[in-house]
Amino acid sequence: MSITPSPGTIIPKIKKYTIESLLKEGIRADGRKLNEIRRIKIIPNYIERAEGSSLVELGSTMVLVGVKTDIVPPFPDTPEEGVLVVHAEFVPLASSTFEPGPPDENALELARVIDRSLREVKVIPLDKLVLEPKKHVWRIFVDIYVLNHDGNLYDASMLATMAALMNTKLPKAVKDEDTDIFIIERNERTTPLDINYKVVTVTIAKINQTIIVDPNYEEEQLASARLVVAVDDQERIVGMQKIGMGYFTYDEVEKSIKLALEKSKVYLNELENSVRRESTKE
Amino acid sequence: MLREMDKQKSSAEIKLIEWIEENGERIPIRHDGRRYDELRPISMKVGVLENADGSAFVEYGRTRVIAAVYGPKEAHPRHIALPDRAVIRCRYHMAPFSTTERKSPAPTRREIELSKVIREALESIIIVELYPRTLIDIYMEVLQSDGGTRTAAVTAASLALADAGIAMRDLVAGVAVGKVEGVLVLDVDEEEDMYGEADMPVAMAPSLHRIVLLQLNGVLSHEEFREALNLAKKGIEAIYKMQKEVLLSKYTEISKEEVE
């Protein structure tokens, strides 16, 4: 059951008015322009134990993603495809509004929106993750770990997911002919994961009638609704989700999508740069 | 390991669009004989449950959803109440026999997400300020699923709210638009959803020109998105008209009885 949440953090009226009146003049309380994304920092291979990982900072929002793999029998309806699992954890140390326990509807929604954005456009060619059709396929776990919540968890999580997948290397798997079981040699990571397309999400928030990109925590609290638009490197829209109790008009949706398509390039560039830096390091 | 009801596209060779010649034009016909902008046969009924304060039954083709509203009532447990508005509690649920394979009655991740997006679609439409410290429960049960269940559920929930006499700014109607073999189609069924390239559920408050639910699973260009949204709008307006008629007919029938 989904229930109207009680307001997480109460924003003082004077602050609310300040933010709103600044927005009318086209400025944001933290000094950004309406269409400006906060500073992005991507650290790939942050967790050596994981097959792939990255830490992403978006302003002071911080998300860590780790990729782990194992070998399982495929699903009966897709015997020649690997398995992709996306899971998000809003750990309580990230915000006073997060509680320990199983993922709530917000964490579930985030994981599912990211899962769909990856799946629909086939970011990972799952048919290449088959060791033995109908019997043994790779299962890729993407675990999203939110470490600090200062708004826009979607864009930060998607960036971290993408960066982690891009540096994921599958370990060596050797079949034991007697038992018909694949043994994973975790210390020998050999095959980089294939990536078809790069996908990012761009979150647009609506405060009164103003449309802004990359809302911080306070802005999210004041926003009546958000639109998460997933865009790939071919400039296609590969997913969308309206979030929040408010609504969008046609014009607002149109404006939001234009903005999202434009701003997706900023995220995609950052992804590219982080990969390039990583490869020159090696 | 059980998998959620999520669609998994296989590279099936199933053909869902047939092109025919009509007045010198090539026209797409869908696997069930519909045109691209045609809704399935839709039927609605309000006041179908005795115990609920408001209820509705909605059919989009073979998709069948029943919705019930209880409230506004005393908020229990007490701490969930809000001082300046009603609290809305929303549950979208699929019956175990509603799908091809039995669905476990326990709420799946998908149902938890949909309960949230449906609640958020109704929040800005119900005039919650009129009922402070109370609770409004909205229950939706998918009895049979054939695509477009969340949009049928929103349509039913909004009718049930109206039937319960809860103040609203408008009705909410929903429909899913899809892209199948390159063609944008209105009111996708399960087959089209499974094998199509995109599925976009939309719900609107038509008189207020508000989009209250918008999701996209799949791939669309910007231009296709615009077209899809227009197609959805067209379908929603037709459904909205039916909603108003069914509500009106219930009350005209009652007043007739009173006269007799």
Chai-1 contact restraints between the chains, C-beta under 6 A:
chainA,res_idxA,chainB,res_idxB,connection_type,confidence,min_distance_angstrom,max_distance_angstrom,comment,restraint_id
A,M1,B,R89,contact,1.0,0.0,6.0,A-B,restraint_1
A,M1,B,R91,contact,1.0,0.0,6.0,A-B,restraint_2
A,S2,B,C90,contact,1.0,0.0,6.0,A-B,restraint_3
A,S2,B,S115,contact,1.0,0.0,6.0,A-B,restraint_4
A,S2,B,K116,contact,1.0,0.0,6.0,A-B,restraint_5
A,S2,B,R119,contact,1.0,0.0,6.0,A-B,restraint_6
A,I3,B,R89,contact,1.0,0.0,6.0,A-B,restraint_7
A,T4,B,V87,contact,1.0,0.0,6.0,A-B,restraint_8
A,T4,B,I88,contact,1.0,0.0,6.0,A-B,restraint_9
A,F75,B,R3,contact,1.0,0.0,6.0,A-B,restraint_10
A,T78,B,Q8,contact,1.0,0.0,6.0,A-B,restraint_11
A,E105,B,I112,contact,1.0,0.0,6.0,A-B,restraint_12
A,E105,B,K116,contact,1.0,0.0,6.0,A-B,restraint_13
A,L108,B,R109,contact,1.0,0.0,6.0,A-B,restraint_14
A,L108,B,I112,contact,1.0,0.0,6.0,A-B,restraint_15
A,L108,B,E113,contact,1.0,0.0,6.0,A-B,restraint_16
A,E109,B,E113,contact,1.0,0.0,6.0,A-B,restraint_17
A,R112,B,E113,contact,1.0,0.0,6.0,A-B,restraint_18
A,R116,B,N217,contact,1.0,0.0,6.0,A-B,restraint_19
A,E120,B,N217,contact,1.0,0.0,6.0,A-B,restraint_20
A,E120,B,G218,contact,1.0,0.0,6.0,A-B,restraint_21
A,V121,B,V219,contact,1.0,0.0,6.0,A-B,restraint_22
A,R236,B,V219,contact,1.0,0.0,6.0,A-B,restraint_23
A,R236,B,S221,contact,1.0,0.0,6.0,A-B,restraint_24
A,I237,B,L220,contact,1.0,0.0,6.0,A-B,restraint_25
A,I237,B,F225,contact,1.0,0.0,6.0,A-B,restraint_26
A,V238,B,V219,contact,1.0,0.0,6.0,A-B,restraint_27
A,G239,B,L216,contact,1.0,0.0,6.0,A-B,restraint_28
A,M240,B,L216,contact,1.0,0.0,6.0,A-B,restraint_29
A,Q241,B,Q215,contact,1.0,0.0,6.0,A-B,restraint_30
A,K242,B,L214,contact,1.0,0.0,6.0,A-B,restraint_31
A,M245,B,E120,contact,1.0,0.0,6.0,A-B,restraint_32
A,M245,B,E123,contact,1.0,0.0,6.0,A-B,restraint_33
A,M245,B,S124,contact,1.0,0.0,6.0,A-B,restraint_34
A,G246,B,S124,contact,1.0,0.0,6.0,A-B,restraint_35
A,Y247,B,S124,contact,1.0,0.0,6.0,A-B,restraint_36
A,Y247,B,R210,contact,1.0,0.0,6.0,A-B,restraint_37
A,Y247,B,I211,contact,1.0,0.0,6.0,A-B,restraint_38
A,Y247,B,V212,contact,1.0,0.0,6.0,A-B,restraint_39
A,F248,B,I211,contact,1.0,0.0,6.0,A-B,restraint_40
A,T249,B,H209,contact,1.0,0.0,6.0,A-B,restraint_41
